[in-house]
Amino acid sequence: MSLLIAGSIATDHLMTFGGRFADSLVVDQLDKLSVSFLVEDLEIRRGGVAPNICFGLARLGLQPVLVGAAGEDFADYRSWLERHGVDCSHVHISETRHTARFVCTTDTTMAQFASFYPGAMAEARLIELGPIVRQVGDPDYVLIGADDPEGMLRHTEECRQRGFRFIADPSQQLAFGEGELIGQLIDGAAILFSNEYESAMIEQKTGWSADEVLDRVGVQVTTLGKDGVRVLRAGEEPIELPAARDVTAVEPTGVGDAFRAGFLAATEWGVGLERSAQVGCVLAAYVVETVGTQEYSFTAEQFRARVEHSYGAEAAADVAPHLATIR
């Protein structure tokens, strides 16, 4: 069995502003907005939701399959991911476009201004899952993250047709998608990932109530930032967990992707929804404490200890046997 992780492949250009964006914004003049911020540094890092999630899964000992489109400039990035346990043999390489770029500036309050150039990502719509599955085996899950909207829709429809369990993670594309598209991406998902704002956007754009959204998915996982996570499954009591303890926030980019990786890894381990959410929160803590989305590392014992520190000895004991494959 395999895990297919579909989504954008990009490089991140991350900058830090030493003040607060809010101090430079005039609310009644936003229609004439034209501002410039003198940043203190620039970090060029590997990114994109699919490689970020794949990297996290590989750090926890799994062997995910990356599904997405990149440019011919992907060679170095490919080498990095493969050295860290990610199968990149099914990435579509564009002959005409560069790999996508994410450009983001973060202020001292962790507010962000960001831009995204899709580039080769637009060719994700050319990728079919069937030939990949014939080579790597039937997937436990296909995670469909933010990507070219037509590619996301094609992957979702193919999962339904072929009977693959899929995970809906539309994230950034929710702002641009209409209600009909969003409904098509979500309906029938085994798991739906979103943050609290995105959850409200899903309801607003689809016209579905919170209960109607939950009726259409197996499990709804909503991240709450520094307040942790909420996990819902119809007919069961909600699971609400705090974030990992004693986190020193440095850079928030990629934190949600790390949470998804941790949650999905623990789901594969079969340790239950609560433990899955706890593993997701701990992995997310490593990312928020570093600049860049794939610059963190840990040993099995360090990860186990952090689970215990945040969620107790019983949680650590349940997770520990599955950390043996961490490299």
C-alpha positions as CSV (number, residue, x, y, z in Angstrom):
1,M,0.0,0.0,0.0
2,S,1.1,3.6,-0.6
3,L,0.4,7.2,0.2
4,L,0.0,9.5,-2.7
5,I,0.5,13.2,-1.9
6,A,-0.8,15.5,-4.6
7,G,-0.3,19.3,-4.5
8,S,1.8,22.3,-5.4
9,I,5.6,22.0,-5.7
10,A,7.3,25.3,-5.1
11,T,10.2,27.2,-3.7
12,D,9.6,29.7,-0.8
13,H,11.2,33.1,-0.7
14,L,10.7,34.1,2.9
15,M,11.4,37.6,4.3
16,T,11.0,39.1,7.8
17,F,9.7,42.7,8.5
18,G,10.8,44.1,11.9
19,G,7.6,46.0,12.5
20,R,3.9,45.5,12.3
21,F,2.0,45.6,9.0
22,A,-1.0,47.0,10.8
23,D,0.8,50.2,11.7
24,S,1.2,51.0,8.0
25,L,-2.4,50.3,6.9
26,V,-5.1,53.0,6.8
27,V,-8.4,51.2,7.0
28,D,-10.5,53.7,5.0
29,Q,-7.8,53.9,2.3
30,L,-7.3,50.2,1.5
31,D,-8.8,50.7,-1.9
32,K,-5.7,52.8,-2.7
33,L,-3.2,50.5,-1.0
34,S,0.4,51.0,-2.0
35,V,3.0,50.2,0.7
36,S,6.5,49.0,0.8
37,F,8.3,47.3,3.7
38,L,12.1,47.2,4.3
39,V,12.8,43.6,5.2
40,E,15.6,42.4,7.4
41,D,16.5,39.1,5.7
42,L,15.7,36.7,2.8
43,E,15.6,33.0,3.0
44,I,15.1,30.9,-0.1
45,R,13.7,27.5,0.9
46,R,12.1,24.4,-0.5
47,G,8.3,24.4,-0.3
48,G,4.9,23.6,-1.8
49,V,2.3,21.8,0.1
50,A,2.9,18.4,-1.4
51,P,6.7,18.2,-0.8
52,N,6.2,19.7,2.7
53,I,3.8,17.0,3.7
54,C,5.9,14.3,2.0
55,F,9.0,15.5,3.9
56,G,7.1,15.3,7.2
57,L,5.9,11.8,6.4
58,A,9.3,10.7,5.5
59,R,10.8,12.2,8.7
60,L,8.4,10.0,10.6
61,G,9.5,6.9,8.7
62,L,7.0,6.6,5.9
63,Q,7.7,6.5,2.2
64,P,5.2,8.9,0.5
65,V,4.8,9.3,-3.3
66,L,5.0,12.9,-4.5
67,V,2.4,13.8,-7.2
68,G,2.7,17.2,-8.8
69,A,4.2,19.3,-11.6
70,A,7.5,21.1,-11.5
71,G,9.9,22.8,-14.0
72,E,13.3,21.6,-15.2
73,D,14.8,23.6,-12.3
74,F,13.5,20.9,-10.0
75,A,16.6,18.7,-10.1
76,D,18.3,19.9,-6.9
77,Y,15.0,19.9,-5.0
78,R,14.3,16.3,-6.3
79,S,17.7,15.2,-5.0
80,W,17.0,16.7,-1.5
81,L,13.6,15.0,-1.2
82,E,14.8,11.6,-2.5
83,R,17.7,11.7,0.0
84,H,15.1,12.2,2.7
85,G,12.9,9.3,1.7
86,V,10.4,10.8,-0.7
87,D,9.5,9.0,-4.0
88,C,9.8,11.7,-6.7
89,S,9.7,9.4,-9.7
90,H,6.2,10.4,-10.7
91,V,6.6,14.2,-10.7
92,H,5.6,15.7,-14.0
93,I,8.3,18.0,-15.4
94,S,7.2,20.9,-17.6
95,E,9.2,21.7,-20.7
96,T,8.3,25.4,-20.7
97,R,7.6,26.7,-17.2
98,H,9.6,27.2,-14.0
99,T,8.7,25.5,-10.7
100,A,6.1,27.6,-8.8
101,R,7.3,30.3,-6.4
102,F,5.8,31.4,-3.1
103,V,7.0,34.9,-1.9
104,C,6.1,35.8,1.7
105,T,6.9,38.5,4.2
106,T,6.1,38.0,7.9
107,D,6.0,40.8,10.5
108,T,6.6,40.6,14.3
109,T,3.0,39.5,15.0
110,M,3.3,36.6,12.5
111,A,1.0,38.4,10.1
112,Q,1.9,37.7,6.5
113,F,1.7,39.3,3.0
114,A,2.3,36.6,0.3
115,S,2.2,36.1,-3.5
116,F,2.2,32.9,-5.4
117,Y,3.4,32.3,-9.0
118,P,1.9,29.0,-10.2
119,G,4.3,28.3,-13.1
120,A,4.6,24.6,-13.9
121,M,1.8,23.9,-11.3
122,A,-0.7,24.6,-14.1
123,E,0.3,21.3,-15.7
124,A,-0.8,19.2,-12.7
125,R,-4.1,18.8,-14.6
126,L,-2.2,16.5,-17.1
127,I,-1.4,14.0,-14.3
128,E,-3.4,10.8,-14.1
129,L,-3.3,8.7,-10.9
130,G,-4.0,5.3,-12.4
131,P,-0.5,4.8,-14.1
132,I,1.2,5.8,-10.8
133,V,-0.9,3.4,-8.8
134,R,-0.1,0.5,-11.2
135,Q,3.6,1.1,-10.3
136,V,3.4,1.8,-6.5
137,G,0.4,-0.2,-5.5
138,D,-3.1,0.7,-4.3
139,P,-3.0,3.8,-2.0
140,D,-4.2,3.8,1.6
141,Y,-5.0,7.4,0.9
142,V,-4.6,10.0,-1.8
143,L,-4.2,13.5,-0.3
144,I,-5.3,16.2,-2.7
145,G,-3.8,19.5,-1.5
146,A,-3.8,23.0,-3.0
147,D,-2.7,22.8,-6.6
148,D,-4.0,23.7,-10.1
149,P,-7.8,23.7,-9.5
150,E,-8.5,21.6,-12.6
151,G,-5.8,19.2,-11.5
152,M,-7.3,19.0,-8.0
153,L,-10.7,18.3,-9.5
154,R,-9.3,15.6,-11.9
155,H,-7.6,13.8,-9.0
156,T,-10.7,13.9,-6.9
157,E,-13.0,12.6,-9.6
158,E,-10.5,9.8,-10.4
159,C,-10.3,8.8,-6.8
160,R,-14.1,8.5,-6.7
161,Q,-14.1,6.5,-10.0
162,R,-11.3,4.1,-8.9
163,G,-12.5,3.8,-5.3
164,F,-9.4,5.4,-3.8
165,R,-9.9,6.9,-0.3
166,F,-9.0,10.6,-0.7
167,I,-8.2,13.4,1.7
168,A,-9.5,16.9,0.8
169,D,-7.1,19.7,1.7
170,P,-8.0,22.6,-0.6
171,S,-6.5,25.3,1.8
172,Q,-5.3,28.2,-0.3
173,Q,-7.5,27.5,-3.2
174,L,-10.6,28.1,-1.1
175,A,-10.2,31.8,-1.6
176,F,-10.4,31.5,-5.3
177,G,-12.8,28.6,-5.8
178,E,-16.6,28.9,-6.2
179,G,-18.9,26.9,-4.0
180,E,-19.6,24.3,-6.7
181,L,-15.9,23.5,-7.1
182,I,-15.3,23.4,-3.4
183,G,-18.2,21.0,-2.9
184,Q,-16.9,18.7,-5.6
185,L,-13.4,18.7,-3.9
186,I,-14.8,17.9,-0.5
187,D,-17.8,15.6,-1.0
188,G,-17.0,12.0,0.0
189,A,-13.5,12.7,1.4
190,A,-12.3,10.3,4.1
191,I,-10.7,13.3,5.8
192,L,-11.2,17.0,5.4
193,F,-8.4,19.3,6.5
194,S,-8.8,23.1,7.0
195,N,-8.0,25.8,9.5
196,E,-10.8,27.6,11.4
197,Y,-11.1,30.5,8.8
198,E,-11.1,28.0,5.9
199,S,-13.8,26.0,7.6
200,A,-16.0,29.0,7.8
201,M,-15.2,29.8,4.1
202,I,-16.3,26.3,3.1
203,E,-19.6,26.8,4.8
204,Q,-20.1,30.2,3.3
205,K,-19.2,29.3,-0.3
206,T,-21.0,25.9,-0.4
207,G,-24.0,27.1,1.5
208,W,-23.7,24.0,3.7
209,S,-24.1,24.1,7.4
210,A,-21.4,22.7,9.7
211,D,-23.4,19.6,10.1
212,E,-23.9,19.2,6.4
213,V,-20.2,19.5,5.8
214,L,-19.6,16.8,8.4
215,D,-22.2,14.5,6.9
216,R,-20.2,14.6,3.6
217,V,-16.8,13.6,5.0
218,G,-15.5,10.8,7.2
219,V,-13.5,13.0,9.6
220,Q,-13.2,16.8,9.7
221,V,-9.9,18.1,11.1
222,T,-9.8,21.8,11.9
223,T,-6.5,23.4,13.0
224,L,-6.9,26.3,15.5
225,G,-3.4,27.9,15.4
226,K,-1.9,28.4,18.8
227,D,-5.2,26.9,20.3
228,G,-4.6,23.5,18.9
229,V,-7.0,21.4,16.9
230,R,-10.5,20.1,16.7
231,V,-11.4,16.7,15.2
232,L,-15.0,15.7,14.4
233,R,-16.6,12.5,13.3
234,A,-20.4,12.2,12.9
235,G,-22.0,10.4,15.9
236,E,-18.9,10.8,18.1
237,E,-17.8,13.3,20.8
238,P,-15.6,16.1,19.4
239,I,-11.9,15.8,20.2
240,E,-10.3,19.1,21.1
241,L,-6.6,19.3,21.9
242,P,-4.2,22.1,22.8
243,A,-1.2,22.8,20.7
244,A,2.2,21.3,21.7
245,R,3.7,22.8,24.9
246,D,6.5,25.3,25.1
247,V,6.8,26.3,21.5
248,T,8.9,29.2,20.5
249,A,7.3,30.5,17.3
250,V,9.8,31.8,14.7
251,E,8.2,31.3,11.2
252,P,4.7,30.0,10.6
253,T,5.0,29.0,6.9
254,G,4.4,25.2,6.5
255,V,3.1,24.6,10.0
256,G,-0.2,23.3,8.6
257,D,1.5,21.0,6.2
258,A,3.6,19.5,9.0
259,F,0.4,19.0,11.1
260,R,-1.2,17.1,8.2
261,A,2.0,14.9,7.8
262,G,2.0,14.0,11.4
263,F,-1.7,13.3,11.5
264,L,-1.6,11.2,8.4
265,A,1.5,9.3,9.6
266,A,-0.2,8.4,12.9
267,T,-3.4,7.5,11.0
268,E,-1.2,5.0,9.1
269,W,0.1,3.7,12.4
270,G,-3.5,3.0,13.5
271,V,-3.2,4.8,16.8
272,G,-6.6,6.6,16.7
273,L,-7.8,10.1,16.0
274,E,-6.6,11.7,19.3
275,R,-3.1,10.3,19.0
276,S,-3.0,11.3,15.3
277,A,-3.9,14.9,16.2
278,Q,-1.2,14.9,19.0
279,V,1.5,13.7,16.6
280,G,0.4,16.3,14.1
281,C,0.7,19.1,16.7
282,V,4.2,17.9,17.8
283,L,5.5,17.8,14.2
284,A,4.0,21.2,13.6
285,A,5.9,22.6,16.6
286,Y,9.2,21.6,15.0
287,V,8.3,23.6,11.8
288,V,7.1,26.8,13.6
289,E,10.4,26.9,15.5
290,T,12.5,27.0,12.3
291,V,12.8,29.2,9.2
292,G,11.8,27.2,6.2
293,T,9.4,24.3,5.9
294,Q,11.8,21.4,5.6
295,E,14.7,22.4,7.8
296,Y,13.8,20.6,11.0
297,S,15.1,17.3,12.4
298,F,14.8,15.1,15.4
299,T,15.6,11.7,16.7
300,A,13.0,9.1,17.7
301,E,13.7,9.7,21.4
302,Q,13.4,13.5,21.0
303,F,10.0,13.2,19.3
304,R,8.8,10.7,21.9
305,A,9.9,13.0,24.7
306,R,8.1,15.9,23.2
307,V,4.9,13.9,22.8
308,E,5.2,13.0,26.5
309,H,5.9,16.6,27.6
310,S,2.8,17.9,25.7
311,Y,0.3,15.0,26.0
312,G,1.5,12.7,28.7
313,A,3.2,9.3,29.2
314,E,0.3,7.2,27.8
315,A,0.4,9.1,24.6
316,A,4.1,8.7,24.3
317,A,3.9,5.0,25.0
318,D,1.3,4.6,22.2
319,V,3.4,6.4,19.7
320,A,6.9,5.2,20.6
321,P,6.8,1.8,18.8
322,H,6.1,3.5,15.6
323,L,9.1,5.8,15.8
324,A,11.6,3.1,15.4
325,T,11.9,3.7,11.6
326,I,12.9,7.4,12.0
327,R,16.3,8.0,10.4
